[in-house]
Amino acid sequence: MSQINQKTSDVGIYAQQEVNWGDKIIGTLGLRLDKSTLNLDQDKFYTFYKGSVAANISNFSFWSIDQVNQLKVRMAFGQSGGLPLYNRTFVVMNSQLIGGEIGFQVGTRDVDPNLKPEIANELEFGVDAGFLNNKISLEASYYIKNVNDLIIDLVPAESTGITAIATNGADLQNKGIELALGATPVSNSSINWFTRVAWWKNKAEITDLQIPAYTFGGFGTALGTYIIAKGYSPTTIVGTPVDVDNPTPVPGVRVIGDRQADYDLSWYNSITFLKNFEFSFLLHYKKGGDNINLSALLWDDGGSTQGYMNDPDGDGLVFGLGRLLDWVGTGQGRVPSTYIQDATYLKLREVGLYYNIPKSLTSTWFNGSISNVKIGFSGNNILVSTKYGSYDPEVSNFGAQPINSNVEVTPYPSSRRFFFHLTVDF
């Protein structure tokens, strides 16, 4: 058992000015100064800017379309910084036994004297619209986010005795679209129903790499790993054997898949009925995105895979053993694509039913000191529909990480949680 005490200090100064001209044109300008003990230069303030402007077209006197009660166009720009990890800006002294005596040895990480924080620049354009007195609403956004001076490890020659140097070695670009459509199909004294559908998509690409391309994460190329190379998504999954027709910047591997989803879709509903009852649920659909399912590899190896003895293709070789032999390959290296699986799913994320006790009752309780009482039940992660070959396509052995978060080796599946709610307002 070991303990690590890491003490850091961050200081931020910011200023912001907002301008509103009759709720027709709204602008914001902001400036932020940050310094941190995680930076190489701990006393330097780094500057980040932000600004936005929005025009409510429907608030101008010339607007005469009654069915469109809101039309707002907006644009925003913002910067933020990314700090180095702890111990990347100084050389660590490791404890050692030297001649039977306690001593210290210089660590194997070195420091880049020019290391500076990452800088993310995001530009967003959007439109918000409301129709029929906001019974129908539309939101649309498009963004471009460039992260410059990404802090990644440079691995020098082994002869130097240095294993890694954190350096500003890459640029990353994200482009995405977010769309949302909301509506109130029914609204009367008995029922009020609000529904919202959201769709979003993101595409990431490494646009510049100042160090040699390399593989990262997972358990190696024979089981599936990721490639960090210019022109590739950082979540691109690669493995053996090499594809001679489509070579990658890293010798000996080929592209197998990508963790990033094709798109995501959600559907939220909230229904109030019989005056005091509330019912709500949220469905989430993720299309595409691959997982490295090493649970299936272990189950095949142990003969415990569901349907292990089946012979779906009629070749006389049982399913589990056939898949394991496919992974072993034909002498050109392991074939991890056998266990790279599509992680498409449909989930019932949340569902809840609540009851508001009538105020005619609560107003008489405790001499009128209680104004509202709400009771209910809810659940999270209730149902999942997927063809993915394990318990849950969202679980990962490495937790929530930007890249290495879809590798599965018999993790505990996500829990179904149920709650009882009691809210009392005084």
JOMO-V464177 format. One record per residue. N is the residue number from 1. RES is the residue in three letters. SS is DSSP state (A for helix, B for strand, O for the rest). PSI is psi as a letter, one per 40 degrees, with the letter a starting at -180 (999 if undefined). OMEGA is omega in degrees with one decimal (* if undefined). Layout:
# JOMO-V464177
((N;RES;SS;PSI;OMEGA) (N;RES;SS;PSI;OMEGA))
This chain:
# JOMO-V464177
((1;MET;O;h;-179.8) (2;SER;O;i;177.8) (3;GLN;O;i;178.8) (4;ILE;O;h;177.8) (5;ASN;O;h;-179.1) (6;GLN;O;h;-177.7) (7;LYS;O;h;178.0) (8;THR;O;i;179.9) (9;SER;O;h;179.0) (10;ASP;B;i;178.0) (11;VAL;B;h;179.2) (12;GLY;B;i;175.8) (13;ILE;B;h;-179.4) (14;TYR;B;i;176.4) (15;ALA;B;i;-177.2) (16;GLN;B;i;178.1) (17;GLN;B;h;179.1) (18;GLU;B;i;179.1) (19;VAL;B;h;179.6) (20;ASN;B;h;179.3) (21;TRP;B;g;175.7) (22;GLY;O;f;-176.6) (23;ASP;O;f;175.9) (24;LYS;O;d;175.7) (25;ILE;B;h;-177.5) (26;ILE;B;h;179.8) (27;GLY;B;i;179.4) (28;THR;B;h;172.8) (29;LEU;B;h;-179.0) (30;GLY;B;i;179.4) (31;LEU;B;h;179.4) (32;ARG;B;h;176.3) (33;LEU;B;h;-176.9) (34;ASP;B;i;167.2) (35;LYS;B;i;-175.5) (36;SER;B;i;175.2) (37;THR;O;e;175.1) (38;LEU;O;d;178.8) (39;ASN;O;i;176.5) (40;LEU;O;d;174.4) (41;ASP;O;g;-172.2) (42;GLN;O;e;-176.9) (43;ASP;O;e;-176.9) (44;LYS;O;h;172.9) (45;PHE;O;h;175.4) (46;TYR;B;i;-171.8) (47;THR;B;h;178.3) (48;PHE;B;h;-175.1) (49;TYR;B;i;171.2) (50;LYS;B;i;178.3) (51;GLY;B;i;178.6) (52;SER;B;i;175.5) (53;VAL;B;h;179.0) (54;ALA;B;i;178.9) (55;ALA;B;h;175.6) (56;ASN;B;g;-175.6) (57;ILE;A;d;-175.6) (58;SER;A;e;178.9) (59;ASN;A;e;178.4) (60;PHE;O;i;-174.7) (61;SER;O;d;-177.7) (62;PHE;O;e;-176.3) (63;TRP;O;h;-173.5) (64;SER;O;e;179.7) (65;ILE;O;h;-174.6) (66;ASP;O;d;-177.7) (67;GLN;O;d;177.8) (68;VAL;B;g;-175.0) (69;ASN;B;e;176.7) (70;GLN;B;h;173.1) (71;LEU;B;h;-177.7) (72;LYS;B;h;172.6) (73;VAL;B;i;-174.0) (74;ARG;B;i;176.4) (75;MET;B;i;-178.9) (76;ALA;B;i;175.2) (77;PHE;B;h;179.8) (78;GLY;B;i;177.2) (79;GLN;B;i;172.9) (80;SER;B;i;-177.0) (81;GLY;B;i;174.9) (82;GLY;B;h;-173.7) (83;LEU;O;i;172.5) (84;PRO;O;i;173.4) (85;LEU;O;i;177.3) (86;TYR;O;i;179.7) (87;ASN;O;e;176.2) (88;ARG;O;e;-176.3) (89;THR;O;e;174.1) (90;PHE;O;i;-179.4) (91;VAL;O;h;-178.6) (92;VAL;O;h;173.6) (93;MET;B;h;-179.2) (94;ASN;B;i;178.9) (95;SER;B;i;-179.3) (96;GLN;B;i;169.6) (97;LEU;B;h;-178.6) (98;ILE;B;h;-178.6) (99;GLY;O;f;-179.4) (100;GLY;O;e;179.6) (101;GLU;B;i;179.4) (102;ILE;B;h;178.9) (103;GLY;B;a;-178.4) (104;PHE;B;i;178.6) (105;GLN;B;h;179.8) (106;VAL;B;h;-179.8) (107;GLY;O;i;-176.1) (108;THR;O;e;173.4) (109;ARG;B;h;176.3) (110;ASP;B;i;-173.9) (111;VAL;B;h;173.0) (112;ASP;O;h;-177.0) (113;PRO;O;e;-179.7) (114;ASN;O;e;-176.3) (115;LEU;O;h;178.5) (116;LYS;O;i;-178.3) (117;PRO;O;i;170.0) (118;GLU;B;i;177.2) (119;ILE;B;h;177.5) (120;ALA;B;h;176.9) (121;ASN;B;h;-179.3) (122;GLU;B;h;176.6) (123;LEU;B;h;-175.7) (124;GLU;B;h;174.5) (125;PHE;B;i;-178.3) (126;GLY;B;i;176.7) (127;VAL;B;h;173.0) (128;ASP;B;h;-177.7) (129;ALA;B;i;175.4) (130;GLY;B;h;-175.9) (131;PHE;B;i;174.7) (132;LEU;O;f;-179.5) (133;ASN;O;f;177.0) (134;ASN;O;f;170.9) (135;LYS;O;d;174.8) (136;ILE;B;h;178.7) (137;SER;B;i;-180.0) (138;LEU;B;h;175.5) (139;GLU;B;h;179.1) (140;ALA;B;h;-179.8) (141;SER;B;i;172.9) (142;TYR;B;h;-177.1) (143;TYR;B;i;172.4) (144;ILE;B;h;-179.0) (145;LYS;B;h;178.2) (146;ASN;B;h;176.2) (147;VAL;B;h;-178.3) (148;ASN;B;i;177.7) (149;ASP;B;f;176.1) (150;LEU;B;h;-179.9) (151;ILE;B;h;178.5) (152;ILE;B;i;-176.1) (153;ASP;B;h;168.3) (154;LEU;B;h;-179.4) (155;VAL;O;h;-179.1) (156;PRO;O;a;178.9) (157;ALA;O;i;-178.6) (158;GLU;A;d;-177.6) (159;SER;A;e;179.5) (160;THR;A;e;-175.3) (161;GLY;O;e;-179.7) (162;ILE;O;h;-178.4) (163;THR;O;d;-176.8) (164;ALA;B;i;174.0) (165;ILE;B;h;176.1) (166;ALA;B;h;-176.2) (167;THR;B;i;175.6) (168;ASN;B;g;-166.9) (169;GLY;B;e;-175.3) (170;ALA;B;i;171.4) (171;ASP;B;i;-177.6) (172;LEU;B;h;177.4) (173;GLN;B;h;172.5) (174;ASN;B;h;172.7) (175;LYS;B;h;-177.0) (176;GLY;B;i;177.1) (177;ILE;B;h;176.1) (178;GLU;B;h;-179.9) (179;LEU;B;i;177.8) (180;ALA;B;h;178.3) (181;LEU;B;h;178.9) (182;GLY;B;i;-178.5) (183;ALA;B;i;171.5) (184;THR;B;g;-175.0) (185;PRO;B;d;-177.9) (186;VAL;B;h;177.4) (187;SER;B;h;177.1) (188;ASN;O;a;-175.8) (189;SER;O;e;-177.2) (190;SER;O;d;-173.9) (191;ILE;B;h;169.7) (192;ASN;B;h;-174.9) (193;TRP;B;h;174.2) (194;PHE;B;h;179.4) (195;THR;B;i;-178.1) (196;ARG;B;h;176.4) (197;VAL;B;h;179.3) (198;ALA;B;i;178.6) (199;TRP;B;h;179.0) (200;TRP;B;i;-176.2) (201;LYS;B;i;178.6) (202;ASN;B;i;176.1) (203;LYS;B;h;-179.4) (204;ALA;B;i;178.7) (205;GLU;B;h;173.2) (206;ILE;B;h;-174.0) (207;THR;B;e;177.4) (208;ASP;B;i;178.3) (209;LEU;B;h;-174.4) (210;GLN;O;e;179.0) (211;ILE;O;i;178.9) (212;PRO;O;i;177.2) (213;ALA;O;i;-176.9) (214;TYR;B;i;175.2) (215;THR;B;i;-171.2) (216;PHE;B;i;169.3) (217;GLY;O;i;-178.8) (218;GLY;O;a;-179.2) (219;PHE;O;f;175.6) (220;GLY;O;i;-173.4) (221;THR;O;d;179.9) (222;ALA;O;e;-178.8) (223;LEU;O;e;-178.9) (224;GLY;O;h;179.0) (225;THR;B;a;-176.3) (226;TYR;B;i;179.2) (227;ILE;B;h;173.9) (228;ILE;B;h;-174.9) (229;ALA;O;i;179.5) (230;LYS;O;h;179.5) (231;GLY;O;e;-178.5) (232;TYR;O;i;168.8) (233;SER;O;i;179.7) (234;PRO;O;e;177.5) (235;THR;O;e;176.7) (236;THR;B;h;-179.5) (237;ILE;B;h;178.7) (238;VAL;B;i;177.1) (239;GLY;B;a;178.9) (240;THR;O;i;-7.7) (241;PRO;O;i;-177.7) (242;VAL;O;i;173.3) (243;ASP;O;h;-174.5) (244;VAL;O;d;-179.6) (245;ASP;O;d;-179.9) (246;ASN;O;g;-177.3) (247;PRO;O;i;177.0) (248;THR;O;i;177.8) (249;PRO;O;e;176.1) (250;VAL;O;h;-176.8) (251;PRO;O;i;171.0) (252;GLY;O;e;-178.8) (253;VAL;O;i;176.3) (254;ARG;B;i;179.3) (255;VAL;B;h;-179.0) (256;ILE;B;d;-176.7) (257;GLY;B;a;-179.2) (258;ASP;B;h;179.1) (259;ARG;O;d;-174.8) (260;GLN;O;h;-178.3) (261;ALA;O;i;172.6) (262;ASP;O;d;174.4) (263;TYR;B;i;175.4) (264;ASP;B;i;-179.0) (265;LEU;B;h;177.9) (266;SER;B;i;179.2) (267;TRP;B;h;-179.5) (268;TYR;B;h;178.0) (269;ASN;B;h;174.8) (270;SER;B;h;-175.2) (271;ILE;B;h;172.8) (272;THR;B;h;-177.1) (273;PHE;B;i;-177.3) (274;LEU;O;f;175.5) (275;LYS;O;d;-169.6) (276;ASN;O;e;179.4) (277;PHE;B;i;175.5) (278;GLU;B;h;177.6) (279;PHE;B;h;-179.2) (280;SER;B;i;174.5) (281;PHE;B;i;179.7) (282;LEU;B;h;174.0) (283;LEU;B;i;179.8) (284;HIS;B;h;177.7) (285;TYR;B;h;175.2) (286;LYS;B;h;-179.4) (287;LYS;B;h;176.1) (288;GLY;O;a;-173.5) (289;GLY;O;h;-174.5) (290;ASP;B;i;173.4) (291;ASN;B;i;171.3) (292;ILE;B;g;-171.3) (293;ASN;B;g;179.5) (294;LEU;A;e;170.5) (295;SER;A;d;180.0) (296;ALA;A;d;177.1) (297;LEU;A;d;-179.9) (298;LEU;A;d;178.4) (299;TRP;A;d;176.9) (300;ASP;A;d;-178.5) (301;ASP;A;d;179.7) (302;GLY;A;e;179.0) (303;GLY;O;f;-176.1) (304;SER;O;e;179.4) (305;THR;O;i;174.6) (306;GLN;O;h;-176.6) (307;GLY;O;f;-175.8) (308;TYR;O;d;-174.3) (309;MET;O;e;178.5) (310;ASN;O;i;178.1) (311;ASP;O;g;-171.8) (312;PRO;O;d;-178.0) (313;ASP;O;e;174.4) (314;GLY;O;f;-178.9) (315;ASP;O;e;179.1) (316;GLY;O;e;-179.6) (317;LEU;O;h;-176.6) (318;VAL;O;i;-170.5) (319;PHE;A;d;-174.8) (320;GLY;A;d;-179.8) (321;LEU;A;d;179.3) (322;GLY;A;d;179.0) (323;ARG;A;d;177.9) (324;LEU;A;d;178.8) (325;LEU;A;d;175.5) (326;ASP;A;d;179.2) (327;TRP;A;d;-179.5) (328;VAL;A;d;175.6) (329;GLY;O;a;-174.5) (330;THR;O;f;177.6) (331;GLY;O;e;179.0) (332;GLN;O;e;-178.8) (333;GLY;O;i;177.9) (334;ARG;O;i;-178.2) (335;VAL;O;g;-175.7) (336;PRO;A;e;179.7) (337;SER;A;d;177.1) (338;THR;A;d;-176.5) (339;TYR;A;e;169.8) (340;ILE;B;h;-168.6) (341;GLN;B;i;177.6) (342;ASP;B;h;-176.7) (343;ALA;O;f;174.5) (344;THR;O;i;178.7) (345;TYR;B;i;169.1) (346;LEU;B;h;-176.3) (347;LYS;B;i;166.0) (348;LEU;B;g;-173.0) (349;ARG;B;d;-175.3) (350;GLU;B;i;172.0) (351;VAL;B;h;-177.6) (352;GLY;B;i;175.5) (353;LEU;B;h;-174.3) (354;TYR;B;i;178.0) (355;TYR;B;h;175.9) (356;ASN;B;h;179.5) (357;ILE;O;h;-176.3) (358;PRO;O;i;-179.4) (359;LYS;A;d;177.3) (360;SER;A;d;176.8) (361;LEU;A;d;-175.2) (362;THR;A;d;-178.2) (363;SER;O;e;179.7) (364;THR;O;e;-177.5) (365;TRP;A;h;175.8) (366;PHE;A;f;176.9) (367;ASN;A;f;176.3) (368;GLY;A;e;-179.0) (369;SER;O;e;178.1) (370;ILE;O;h;-177.3) (371;SER;O;d;-176.7) (372;ASN;B;h;174.9) (373;VAL;B;h;-179.3) (374;LYS;B;h;177.6) (375;ILE;B;i;179.5) (376;GLY;B;i;177.4) (377;PHE;B;i;176.6) (378;SER;B;i;178.3) (379;GLY;B;i;176.8) (380;ASN;B;i;175.1) (381;ASN;B;f;-171.6) (382;ILE;B;d;-175.2) (383;LEU;B;i;175.2) (384;VAL;B;h;176.1) (385;SER;B;h;-176.6) (386;THR;O;i;172.6) (387;LYS;O;e;179.2) (388;TYR;O;h;-170.2) (389;GLY;O;f;174.3) (390;SER;O;a;-173.8) (391;TYR;O;d;-170.8) (392;ASP;O;h;-178.9) (393;PRO;O;e;-178.9) (394;GLU;O;e;-177.9) (395;VAL;O;i;-178.2) (396;SER;O;i;177.7) (397;ASN;O;d;-175.2) (398;PHE;O;e;175.5) (399;GLY;O;a;-176.9) (400;ALA;O;g;177.6) (401;GLN;O;i;-177.8) (402;PRO;O;d;-176.2) (403;ILE;O;d;-166.6) (404;ASN;O;f;-173.4) (405;SER;O;f;178.4) (406;ASN;O;f;176.6) (407;VAL;B;h;-175.7) (408;GLU;B;h;172.6) (409;VAL;O;g;-179.6) (410;THR;O;f;176.2) (411;PRO;O;i;175.0) (412;TYR;O;h;-177.4) (413;PRO;O;i;179.2) (414;SER;O;h;-176.1) (415;SER;O;i;166.6) (416;ARG;O;h;-175.1) (417;ARG;B;h;179.4) (418;PHE;B;h;-174.5) (419;PHE;B;i;167.5) (420;PHE;B;h;-174.4) (421;HIS;B;h;172.4) (422;LEU;B;h;-179.8) (423;THR;B;h;179.5) (424;VAL;B;h;177.4) (425;ASP;B;h;-179.6) (426;PHE;O;999;*))
